[in-house]
Amino acid sequence: MITILYYKKIIEGFKCMNVFSIIVTLALGLFIIISIFSIVLLKLGKGSKEN
């Protein structure tokens, strides 16, 4: 019984945090994409300078 109530509370919390979590995940995704893109650009820039 306790576990079921606990899961219900977690589900209710997720419903409230849904929008916030979506925003956070999108922000993190953008940050990761930008960082990877910048690293790739730096590597390409270094490669073009060497050639």
PDBQT receptor file of N, H, CA, C and O in Angstrom, charges set to zero:
ATOM      1  N   MET A   1       0.836  -1.212   0.000  1.00  0.00    +0.000 N 
ATOM      2  CA  MET A   1       0.000   0.000   0.000  1.00  0.00    +0.000 C 
ATOM      3  C   MET A   1       0.871   1.263   0.000  1.00  0.00    +0.000 C 
ATOM      4  O   MET A   1       0.593   2.218  -0.725  1.00  0.00    +0.000 OA
ATOM      5  N   ILE A   2       1.925   1.255   0.819  1.00  0.00    +0.000 N 
ATOM      6  H   ILE A   2       2.151   0.480   1.408  1.00  0.00    +0.000 HD
ATOM      7  CA  ILE A   2       2.794   2.434   0.934  1.00  0.00    +0.000 C 
ATOM      8  C   ILE A   2       3.453   2.738  -0.415  1.00  0.00    +0.000 C 
ATOM      9  O   ILE A   2       3.526   3.894  -0.833  1.00  0.00    +0.000 OA
ATOM     10  N   THR A   3       3.933   1.682  -1.091  1.00  0.00    +0.000 N 
ATOM     11  H   THR A   3       3.874   0.743  -0.751  1.00  0.00    +0.000 HD
ATOM     12  CA  THR A   3       4.610   1.873  -2.379  1.00  0.00    +0.000 C 
ATOM     13  C   THR A   3       3.650   2.455  -3.416  1.00  0.00    +0.000 C 
ATOM     14  O   THR A   3       4.038   3.313  -4.209  1.00  0.00    +0.000 OA
ATOM     15  N   ILE A   4       2.395   1.989  -3.411  1.00  0.00    +0.000 N 
ATOM     16  H   ILE A   4       2.080   1.292  -2.767  1.00  0.00    +0.000 HD
ATOM     17  CA  ILE A   4       1.398   2.476  -4.373  1.00  0.00    +0.000 C 
ATOM     18  C   ILE A   4       1.153   3.970  -4.147  1.00  0.00    +0.000 C 
ATOM     19  O   ILE A   4       1.114   4.745  -5.103  1.00  0.00    +0.000 OA
ATOM     20  N   LEU A   5       0.989   4.372  -2.887  1.00  0.00    +0.000 N 
ATOM     21  H   LEU A   5       1.021   3.743  -2.111  1.00  0.00    +0.000 HD
ATOM     22  CA  LEU A   5       0.788   5.791  -2.560  1.00  0.00    +0.000 C 
ATOM     23  C   LEU A   5       2.005   6.608  -2.982  1.00  0.00    +0.000 C 
ATOM     24  O   LEU A   5       1.870   7.713  -3.508  1.00  0.00    +0.000 OA
ATOM     25  N   TYR A   6       3.190   6.054  -2.747  1.00  0.00    +0.000 N 
ATOM     26  H   TYR A   6       3.299   5.157  -2.319  1.00  0.00    +0.000 HD
ATOM     27  CA  TYR A   6       4.436   6.737  -3.104  1.00  0.00    +0.000 C 
ATOM     28  C   TYR A   6       4.512   6.950  -4.612  1.00  0.00    +0.000 C 
ATOM     29  O   TYR A   6       4.875   8.029  -5.081  1.00  0.00    +0.000 OA
ATOM     30  N   TYR A   7       4.159   5.891  -5.377  1.00  0.00    +0.000 N 
ATOM     31  H   TYR A   7       3.864   5.014  -4.996  1.00  0.00    +0.000 HD
ATOM     32  CA  TYR A   7       4.174   6.005  -6.834  1.00  0.00    +0.000 C 
ATOM     33  C   TYR A   7       3.161   7.041  -7.309  1.00  0.00    +0.000 C 
ATOM     34  O   TYR A   7       3.434   7.795  -8.243  1.00  0.00    +0.000 OA
ATOM     35  N   LYS A   8       1.981   7.080  -6.662  1.00  0.00    +0.000 N 
ATOM     36  H   LYS A   8       1.760   6.467  -5.903  1.00  0.00    +0.000 HD
ATOM     37  CA  LYS A   8       0.956   8.069  -7.030  1.00  0.00    +0.000 C 
ATOM     38  C   LYS A   8       1.486   9.483  -6.813  1.00  0.00    +0.000 C 
ATOM     39  O   LYS A   8       1.264  10.366  -7.640  1.00  0.00    +0.000 OA
ATOM     40  N   LYS A   9       2.187   9.696  -5.700  1.00  0.00    +0.000 N 
ATOM     41  H   LYS A   9       2.367   8.978  -5.028  1.00  0.00    +0.000 HD
ATOM     42  CA  LYS A   9       2.764  11.015  -5.407  1.00  0.00    +0.000 C 
ATOM     43  C   LYS A   9       3.816  11.374  -6.449  1.00  0.00    +0.000 C 
ATOM     44  O   LYS A   9       3.883  12.519  -6.897  1.00  0.00    +0.000 OA
ATOM     45  N   ILE A  10       4.638  10.401  -6.837  1.00  0.00    +0.000 N 
ATOM     46  H   ILE A  10       4.583   9.471  -6.473  1.00  0.00    +0.000 HD
ATOM     47  CA  ILE A  10       5.675  10.627  -7.855  1.00  0.00    +0.000 C 
ATOM     48  C   ILE A  10       5.022  11.008  -9.185  1.00  0.00    +0.000 C 
ATOM     49  O   ILE A  10       5.471  11.935  -9.859  1.00  0.00    +0.000 OA
ATOM     50  N   ILE A  11       3.948  10.280  -9.562  1.00  0.00    +0.000 N 
ATOM     51  H   ILE A  11       3.584   9.527  -9.014  1.00  0.00    +0.000 HD
ATOM     52  CA  ILE A  11       3.242  10.551 -10.822  1.00  0.00    +0.000 C 
ATOM     53  C   ILE A  11       2.646  11.957 -10.796  1.00  0.00    +0.000 C 
ATOM     54  O   ILE A  11       2.740  12.688 -11.782  1.00  0.00    +0.000 OA
ATOM     55  N   GLU A  12       2.027  12.341  -9.661  1.00  0.00    +0.000 N 
ATOM     56  H   GLU A  12       1.950  11.747  -8.861  1.00  0.00    +0.000 HD
ATOM     57  CA  GLU A  12       1.465  13.692  -9.521  1.00  0.00    +0.000 C 
ATOM     58  C   GLU A  12       2.569  14.738  -9.649  1.00  0.00    +0.000 C 
ATOM     59  O   GLU A  12       2.386  15.769 -10.296  1.00  0.00    +0.000 OA
ATOM     60  N   GLY A  13       3.710  14.466  -9.032  1.00  0.00    +0.000 N 
ATOM     61  H   GLY A  13       3.859  13.628  -8.507  1.00  0.00    +0.000 HD
ATOM     62  CA  GLY A  13       4.854  15.372  -9.124  1.00  0.00    +0.000 C 
ATOM     63  C   GLY A  13       5.331  15.521 -10.557  1.00  0.00    +0.000 C 
ATOM     64  O   GLY A  13       5.656  16.622 -11.001  1.00  0.00    +0.000 OA
ATOM     65  N   PHE A  14       5.374  14.394 -11.287  1.00  0.00    +0.000 N 
ATOM     66  H   PHE A  14       5.111  13.500 -10.926  1.00  0.00    +0.000 HD
ATOM     67  CA  PHE A  14       5.803  14.442 -12.685  1.00  0.00    +0.000 C 
ATOM     68  C   PHE A  14       4.838  15.272 -13.527  1.00  0.00    +0.000 C 
ATOM     69  O   PHE A  14       5.262  16.007 -14.419  1.00  0.00    +0.000 OA
ATOM     70  N   LYS A  15       3.530  15.154 -13.242  1.00  0.00    +0.000 N 
ATOM     71  H   LYS A  15       3.185  14.557 -12.517  1.00  0.00    +0.000 HD
ATOM     72  CA  LYS A  15       2.529  15.937 -13.980  1.00  0.00    +0.000 C 
ATOM     73  C   LYS A  15       2.769  17.428 -13.776  1.00  0.00    +0.000 C 
ATOM     74  O   LYS A  15       2.657  18.216 -14.715  1.00  0.00    +0.000 OA
ATOM     75  N   CYS A  16       3.099  17.809 -12.544  1.00  0.00    +0.000 N 
ATOM     76  H   CYS A  16       3.190  17.168 -11.781  1.00  0.00    +0.000 HD
ATOM     77  CA  CYS A  16       3.367  19.220 -12.229  1.00  0.00    +0.000 C 
ATOM     78  C   CYS A  16       4.688  19.667 -12.860  1.00  0.00    +0.000 C 
ATOM     79  O   CYS A  16       4.793  20.782 -13.371  1.00  0.00    +0.000 OA
ATOM     80  N   MET A  17       5.692  18.789 -12.821  1.00  0.00    +0.000 N 
ATOM     81  H   MET A  17       5.607  17.883 -12.406  1.00  0.00    +0.000 HD
ATOM     82  CA  MET A  17       7.032  19.117 -13.299  1.00  0.00    +0.000 C 
ATOM     83  C   MET A  17       7.206  18.862 -14.796  1.00  0.00    +0.000 C 
ATOM     84  O   MET A  17       8.288  19.076 -15.343  1.00  0.00    +0.000 OA
ATOM     85  N   ASN A  18       6.136  18.403 -15.462  1.00  0.00    +0.000 N 
ATOM     86  H   ASN A  18       5.257  18.229 -15.018  1.00  0.00    +0.000 HD
ATOM     87  CA  ASN A  18       6.240  18.000 -16.865  1.00  0.00    +0.000 C 
ATOM     88  C   ASN A  18       6.774  19.136 -17.732  1.00  0.00    +0.000 C 
ATOM     89  O   ASN A  18       7.740  18.954 -18.472  1.00  0.00    +0.000 OA
ATOM     90  N   VAL A  19       6.145  20.309 -17.642  1.00  0.00    +0.000 N 
ATOM     91  H   VAL A  19       5.360  20.457 -17.040  1.00  0.00    +0.000 HD
ATOM     92  CA  VAL A  19       6.545  21.449 -18.473  1.00  0.00    +0.000 C 
ATOM     93  C   VAL A  19       7.977  21.853 -18.145  1.00  0.00    +0.000 C 
ATOM     94  O   VAL A  19       8.789  22.087 -19.039  1.00  0.00    +0.000 OA
ATOM     95  N   PHE A  20       8.278  21.933 -16.840  1.00  0.00    +0.000 N 
ATOM     96  H   PHE A  20       7.618  21.743 -16.113  1.00  0.00    +0.000 HD
ATOM     97  CA  PHE A  20       9.615  22.331 -16.392  1.00  0.00    +0.000 C 
ATOM     98  C   PHE A  20      10.666  21.347 -16.892  1.00  0.00    +0.000 C 
ATOM     99  O   PHE A  20      11.727  21.751 -17.370  1.00  0.00    +0.000 OA
ATOM    100  N   SER A  21      10.364  20.043 -16.779  1.00  0.00    +0.000 N 
ATOM    101  H   SER A  21       9.502  19.716 -16.391  1.00  0.00    +0.000 HD
ATOM    102  CA  SER A  21      11.319  19.014 -17.210  1.00  0.00    +0.000 C 
ATOM    103  C   SER A  21      11.540  19.071 -18.719  1.00  0.00    +0.000 C 
ATOM    104  O   SER A  21      12.657  18.876 -19.197  1.00  0.00    +0.000 OA
ATOM    105  N   ILE A  22      10.467  19.338 -19.466  1.00  0.00    +0.000 N 
ATOM    106  H   ILE A  22       9.559  19.496 -19.077  1.00  0.00    +0.000 HD
ATOM    107  CA  ILE A  22      10.588  19.452 -20.927  1.00  0.00    +0.000 C 
ATOM    108  C   ILE A  22      11.512  20.619 -21.275  1.00  0.00    +0.000 C 
ATOM    109  O   ILE A  22      12.381  20.497 -22.139  1.00  0.00    +0.000 OA
ATOM    110  N   ILE A  23      11.315  21.758 -20.589  1.00  0.00    +0.000 N 
ATOM    111  H   ILE A  23      10.609  21.857 -19.888  1.00  0.00    +0.000 HD
ATOM    112  CA  ILE A  23      12.149  22.944 -20.841  1.00  0.00    +0.000 C 
ATOM    113  C   ILE A  23      13.608  22.638 -20.512  1.00  0.00    +0.000 C 
ATOM    114  O   ILE A  23      14.512  22.992 -21.268  1.00  0.00    +0.000 OA
ATOM    115  N   VAL A  24      13.827  21.973 -19.369  1.00  0.00    +0.000 N 
ATOM    116  H   VAL A  24      13.092  21.685 -18.755  1.00  0.00    +0.000 HD
ATOM    117  CA  VAL A  24      15.192  21.646 -18.928  1.00  0.00    +0.000 C 
ATOM    118  C   VAL A  24      15.864  20.711 -19.927  1.00  0.00    +0.000 C 
ATOM    119  O   VAL A  24      17.019  20.918 -20.300  1.00  0.00    +0.000 OA
ATOM    120  N   THR A  25      15.129  19.668 -20.364  1.00  0.00    +0.000 N 
ATOM    121  H   THR A  25      14.191  19.500 -20.061  1.00  0.00    +0.000 HD
ATOM    122  CA  THR A  25      15.702  18.705 -21.304  1.00  0.00    +0.000 C 
ATOM    123  C   THR A  25      16.019  19.378 -22.641  1.00  0.00    +0.000 C 
ATOM    124  O   THR A  25      17.049  19.093 -23.252  1.00  0.00    +0.000 OA
ATOM    125  N   LEU A  26      15.137  20.266 -23.092  1.00  0.00    +0.000 N 
ATOM    126  H   LEU A  26      14.300  20.497 -22.596  1.00  0.00    +0.000 HD
ATOM    127  CA  LEU A  26      15.391  20.996 -24.340  1.00  0.00    +0.000 C 
ATOM    128  C   LEU A  26      16.627  21.879 -24.207  1.00  0.00    +0.000 C 
ATOM    129  O   LEU A  26      17.461  21.938 -25.110  1.00  0.00    +0.000 OA
ATOM    130  N   ALA A  27      16.733  22.564 -23.069  1.00  0.00    +0.000 N 
ATOM    131  H   ALA A  27      16.055  22.516 -22.335  1.00  0.00    +0.000 HD
ATOM    132  CA  ALA A  27      17.884  23.439 -22.830  1.00  0.00    +0.000 C 
ATOM    133  C   ALA A  27      19.176  22.630 -22.801  1.00  0.00    +0.000 C 
ATOM    134  O   ALA A  27      20.179  23.025 -23.394  1.00  0.00    +0.000 OA
ATOM    135  N   LEU A  28      19.141  21.484 -22.101  1.00  0.00    +0.000 N 
ATOM    136  H   LEU A  28      18.326  21.163 -21.619  1.00  0.00    +0.000 HD
ATOM    137  CA  LEU A  28      20.325  20.619 -22.030  1.00  0.00    +0.000 C 
ATOM    138  C   LEU A  28      20.685  20.093 -23.415  1.00  0.00    +0.000 C 
ATOM    139  O   LEU A  28      21.857  20.060 -23.788  1.00  0.00    +0.000 OA
ATOM    140  N   GLY A  29      19.675  19.682 -24.172  1.00  0.00    +0.000 N 
ATOM    141  H   GLY A  29      18.722  19.709 -23.869  1.00  0.00    +0.000 HD
ATOM    142  CA  GLY A  29      19.895  19.189 -25.525  1.00  0.00    +0.000 C 
ATOM    143  C   GLY A  29      20.538  20.244 -26.408  1.00  0.00    +0.000 C 
ATOM    144  O   GLY A  29      21.486  19.959 -27.140  1.00  0.00    +0.000 OA
ATOM    145  N   LEU A  30      20.015  21.473 -26.335  1.00  0.00    +0.000 N 
ATOM    146  H   LEU A  30      19.245  21.704 -25.740  1.00  0.00    +0.000 HD
ATOM    147  CA  LEU A  30      20.588  22.581 -27.103  1.00  0.00    +0.000 C 
ATOM    148  C   LEU A  30      22.028  22.840 -26.697  1.00  0.00    +0.000 C 
ATOM    149  O   LEU A  30      22.893  23.048 -27.548  1.00  0.00    +0.000 OA
ATOM    150  N   PHE A  31      22.287  22.828 -25.382  1.00  0.00    +0.000 N 
ATOM    151  H   PHE A  31      21.584  22.659 -24.691  1.00  0.00    +0.000 HD
ATOM    152  CA  PHE A  31      23.639  23.073 -24.870  1.00  0.00    +0.000 C 
ATOM    153  C   PHE A  31      24.607  22.016 -25.383  1.00  0.00    +0.000 C 
ATOM    154  O   PHE A  31      25.723  22.336 -25.793  1.00  0.00    +0.000 OA
ATOM    155  N   ILE A  32      24.176  20.741 -25.358  1.00  0.00    +0.000 N 
ATOM    156  H   ILE A  32      23.270  20.480 -25.024  1.00  0.00    +0.000 HD
ATOM    157  CA  ILE A  32      25.025  19.636 -25.823  1.00  0.00    +0.000 C 
ATOM    158  C   ILE A  32      25.291  19.787 -27.323  1.00  0.00    +0.000 C 
ATOM    159  O   ILE A  32      26.425  19.632 -27.776  1.00  0.00    +0.000 OA
ATOM    160  N   ILE A  33      24.237  20.090 -28.091  1.00  0.00    +0.000 N 
ATOM    161  H   ILE A  33      23.315  20.216 -27.724  1.00  0.00    +0.000 HD
ATOM    162  CA  ILE A  33      24.378  20.244 -29.547  1.00  0.00    +0.000 C 
ATOM    163  C   ILE A  33      25.345  21.384 -29.863  1.00  0.00    +0.000 C 
ATOM    164  O   ILE A  33      26.217  21.249 -30.722  1.00  0.00    +0.000 OA
ATOM    165  N   ILE A  34      25.182  22.520 -29.154  1.00  0.00    +0.000 N 
ATOM    166  H   ILE A  34      24.474  22.630 -28.456  1.00  0.00    +0.000 HD
ATOM    167  CA  ILE A  34      26.045  23.687 -29.388  1.00  0.00    +0.000 C 
ATOM    168  C   ILE A  34      27.497  23.356 -29.048  1.00  0.00    +0.000 C 
ATOM    169  O   ILE A  34      28.414  23.718 -29.784  1.00  0.00    +0.000 OA
ATOM    170  N   SER A  35      27.695  22.661 -27.922  1.00  0.00    +0.000 N 
ATOM    171  H   SER A  35      26.949  22.367 -27.324  1.00  0.00    +0.000 HD
ATOM    172  CA  SER A  35      29.065  22.320 -27.504  1.00  0.00    +0.000 C 
ATOM    173  C   SER A  35      29.721  21.377 -28.511  1.00  0.00    +0.000 C 
ATOM    174  O   SER A  35      30.884  21.562 -28.870  1.00  0.00    +0.000 OA
ATOM    175  N   ILE A  36      28.975  20.365 -28.967  1.00  0.00    +0.000 N 
ATOM    176  H   ILE A  36      28.031  20.215 -28.675  1.00  0.00    +0.000 HD
ATOM    177  CA  ILE A  36      29.515  19.422 -29.959  1.00  0.00    +0.000 C 
ATOM    178  C   ILE A  36      29.827  20.175 -31.260  1.00  0.00    +0.000 C 
ATOM    179  O   ILE A  36      30.873  19.967 -31.875  1.00  0.00    +0.000 OA
ATOM    180  N   PHE A  37      28.899  21.053 -31.668  1.00  0.00    +0.000 N 
ATOM    181  H   PHE A  37      28.049  21.222 -31.169  1.00  0.00    +0.000 HD
ATOM    182  CA  PHE A  37      29.072  21.822 -32.902  1.00  0.00    +0.000 C 
ATOM    183  C   PHE A  37      30.311  22.705 -32.821  1.00  0.00    +0.000 C 
ATOM    184  O   PHE A  37      31.079  22.796 -33.779  1.00  0.00    +0.000 OA
ATOM    185  N   SER A  38      30.504  23.360 -31.662  1.00  0.00    +0.000 N 
ATOM    186  H   SER A  38      29.881  23.285 -30.884  1.00  0.00    +0.000 HD
ATOM    187  CA  SER A  38      31.673  24.239 -31.479  1.00  0.00    +0.000 C 
ATOM    188  C   SER A  38      32.969  23.435 -31.516  1.00  0.00    +0.000 C 
ATOM    189  O   SER A  38      33.966  23.885 -32.082  1.00  0.00    +0.000 OA
ATOM    190  N   ILE A  39      32.957  22.233 -30.907  1.00  0.00    +0.000 N 
ATOM    191  H   ILE A  39      32.147  21.867 -30.447  1.00  0.00    +0.000 HD
ATOM    192  CA  ILE A  39      34.149  21.366 -30.915  1.00  0.00    +0.000 C 
ATOM    193  C   ILE A  39      34.473  20.953 -32.356  1.00  0.00    +0.000 C 
ATOM    194  O   ILE A  39      35.631  20.980 -32.774  1.00  0.00    +0.000 OA
ATOM    195  N   VAL A  40      33.436  20.573 -33.104  1.00  0.00    +0.000 N 
ATOM    196  H   VAL A  40      32.496  20.552 -32.764  1.00  0.00    +0.000 HD
ATOM    197  CA  VAL A  40      33.623  20.165 -34.500  1.00  0.00    +0.000 C 
ATOM    198  C   VAL A  40      34.178  21.334 -35.316  1.00  0.00    +0.000 C 
ATOM    199  O   VAL A  40      35.095  21.157 -36.118  1.00  0.00    +0.000 OA
ATOM    200  N   LEU A  41      33.619  22.529 -35.108  1.00  0.00    +0.000 N 
ATOM    201  H   LEU A  41      32.874  22.673 -34.457  1.00  0.00    +0.000 HD
ATOM    202  CA  LEU A  41      34.094  23.718 -35.827  1.00  0.00    +0.000 C 
ATOM    203  C   LEU A  41      35.551  24.011 -35.483  1.00  0.00    +0.000 C 
ATOM    204  O   LEU A  41      36.340  24.347 -36.365  1.00  0.00    +0.000 OA
ATOM    205  N   LEU A  42      35.912  23.887 -34.204  1.00  0.00    +0.000 N 
ATOM    206  H   LEU A  42      35.270  23.614 -33.487  1.00  0.00    +0.000 HD
ATOM    207  CA  LEU A  42      37.299  24.117 -33.786  1.00  0.00    +0.000 C 
ATOM    208  C   LEU A  42      38.231  23.118 -34.463  1.00  0.00    +0.000 C 
ATOM    209  O   LEU A  42      39.303  23.489 -34.941  1.00  0.00    +0.000 OA
ATOM    210  N   LYS A  43      37.818  21.842 -34.503  1.00  0.00    +0.000 N 
ATOM    211  H   LYS A  43      36.947  21.541 -34.114  1.00  0.00    +0.000 HD
ATOM    212  CA  LYS A  43      38.642  20.806 -35.139  1.00  0.00    +0.000 C 
ATOM    213  C   LYS A  43      38.784  21.086 -36.632  1.00  0.00    +0.000 C 
ATOM    214  O   LYS A  43      39.873  20.951 -37.190  1.00  0.00    +0.000 OA
ATOM    215  N   LEU A  44      37.682  21.475 -37.282  1.00  0.00    +0.000 N 
ATOM    216  H   LEU A  44      36.797  21.584 -36.829  1.00  0.00    +0.000 HD
ATOM    217  CA  LEU A  44      37.723  21.793 -38.711  1.00  0.00    +0.000 C 
ATOM    218  C   LEU A  44      38.605  23.011 -38.955  1.00  0.00    +0.000 C 
ATOM    219  O   LEU A  44      39.385  23.039 -39.907  1.00  0.00    +0.000 OA
ATOM    220  N   GLY A  45      38.477  24.025 -38.087  1.00  0.00    +0.000 N 
ATOM    221  H   GLY A  45      37.843  24.003 -37.314  1.00  0.00    +0.000 HD
ATOM    222  CA  GLY A  45      39.292  25.237 -38.204  1.00  0.00    +0.000 C 
ATOM    223  C   GLY A  45      40.768  24.923 -38.067  1.00  0.00    +0.000 C 
ATOM    224  O   GLY A  45      41.581  25.425 -38.842  1.00  0.00    +0.000 OA
ATOM    225  N   LYS A  46      41.129  24.094 -37.085  1.00  0.00    +0.000 N 
ATOM    226  H   LYS A  46      40.468  23.686 -36.456  1.00  0.00    +0.000 HD
ATOM    227  CA  LYS A  46      42.526  23.702 -36.881  1.00  0.00    +0.000 C 
ATOM    228  C   LYS A  46      43.037  22.907 -38.079  1.00  0.00    +0.000 C 
ATOM    229  O   LYS A  46      44.170  23.093 -38.523  1.00  0.00    +0.000 OA
ATOM    230  N   GLY A  47      42.183  22.014 -38.601  1.00  0.00    +0.000 N 
ATOM    231  H   GLY A  47      41.262  21.863 -38.241  1.00  0.00    +0.000 HD
ATOM    232  CA  GLY A  47      42.558  21.201 -39.754  1.00  0.00    +0.000 C 
ATOM    233  C   GLY A  47      42.808  22.062 -40.977  1.00  0.00    +0.000 C 
ATOM    234  O   GLY A  47      43.773  21.836 -41.707  1.00  0.00    +0.000 OA
ATOM    235  N   SER A  48      41.940  23.057 -41.212  1.00  0.00    +0.000 N 
ATOM    236  H   SER A  48      41.156  23.240 -40.619  1.00  0.00    +0.000 HD
ATOM    237  CA  SER A  48      42.098  23.927 -42.384  1.00  0.00    +0.000 C 
ATOM    238  C   SER A  48      43.348  24.802 -42.246  1.00  0.00    +0.000 C 
ATOM    239  O   SER A  48      44.012  25.090 -43.242  1.00  0.00    +0.000 OA
ATOM    240  N   LYS A  49      43.669  25.225 -41.024  1.00  0.00    +0.000 N 
ATOM    241  H   LYS A  49      43.129  24.991 -40.216  1.00  0.00    +0.000 HD
ATOM    242  CA  LYS A  49      44.872  26.039 -40.795  1.00  0.00    +0.000 C 
ATOM    243  C   LYS A  49      46.140  25.221 -41.055  1.00  0.00    +0.000 C 
ATOM    244  O   LYS A  49      47.116  25.741 -41.596  1.00  0.00    +0.000 OA
ATOM    245  N   GLU A  50      46.124  23.946 -40.672  1.00  0.00    +0.000 N 
ATOM    246  H   GLU A  50      45.331  23.523 -40.232  1.00  0.00    +0.000 HD
ATOM    247  CA  GLU A  50      47.293  23.077 -40.854  1.00  0.00    +0.000 C 
ATOM    248  C   GLU A  50      47.534  22.789 -42.332  1.00  0.00    +0.000 C 
ATOM    249  O   GLU A  50      48.680  22.728 -42.777  1.00  0.00    +0.000 OA
ATOM    250  N   ASN A  51      46.450  22.611 -43.096  1.00  0.00    +0.000 N 
ATOM    251  H   ASN A  51      45.519  22.660 -42.735  1.00  0.00    +0.000 HD
ATOM    252  CA  ASN A  51      46.592  22.257 -44.514  1.00  0.00    +0.000 C 
ATOM    253  C   ASN A  51      47.110  23.412 -45.352  1.00  0.00    +0.000 C 
ATOM    254  O   ASN A  51      47.282  23.268 -46.563  1.00  0.00    +0.000 OA
TER     255      ASN A  51
